[in-house]
Amino acid sequence: MKKVRYSCFFLLMPLALVIEGCGGIPKDALSMNKATLEDRQLQTRVFDTSDEGKILSASASLLQDLGFNLDESETDLGLLVSSKDRDAMEAGQVIGAIAWTVMFGIAGDARYDCRQKIRASIVTSHAGENGERIAVRVTFQRIVWDQKNQISKLEKLNDPKMYQDFFEKLSKAVFLEAHGI
């Protein structure tokens, strides 16, 4: 009798998985919305050069000048991934945690941010009809941990000024790299 139950289970389980998988992907799941296109415009600049190696070299140098450590580098794919660790403690959060503890006598529930990791990813690709230009896309994200070493924030950074400053510095770095300065 046990054999029959196990046989039915093993026959019905794949059928259940197939039926569950037939739900499909929602129609709009892979479509880009207006915010996605705005983010891409903010994060991307095109440079008038076909030398992707010099763009990547200038990008890596700039990231290091900004305090990032290179974590991954796949120049054949046009990819750089970097990060830097920073303090995330804010006086307001700590004061709030102390006030919470004093008011309610529960020290374990009051949380405040302690440290953060800021990540920068750069992807390059050839642009233009003959690949005579290089498009550079940079994205910034941050992960914040609280005093209990649990993630309290995981967010992309979309400050237009930050991207504008980055690309201004990258333009200068590309110029310096191109002229061997």
Buried (B, 14 or more C-beta within 10 A) or exposed (E): EEEEEEEEEEEEEEEEEEEEEEEEEEEEEEEEEEEEEEBEEBBBBEBEBBBBEBBBBBBBBBBEEBEBEBEEBEEEEBBBBBBBEEEBEEEEBBEBBEEBBEEEEEEEEBBBBBBBBBBBBBBBBEBEEEEEBBBBBBBBBBBBBBBEEEEBEEEEEBEEEEBEEBBEBBBEBBEEBBEEE
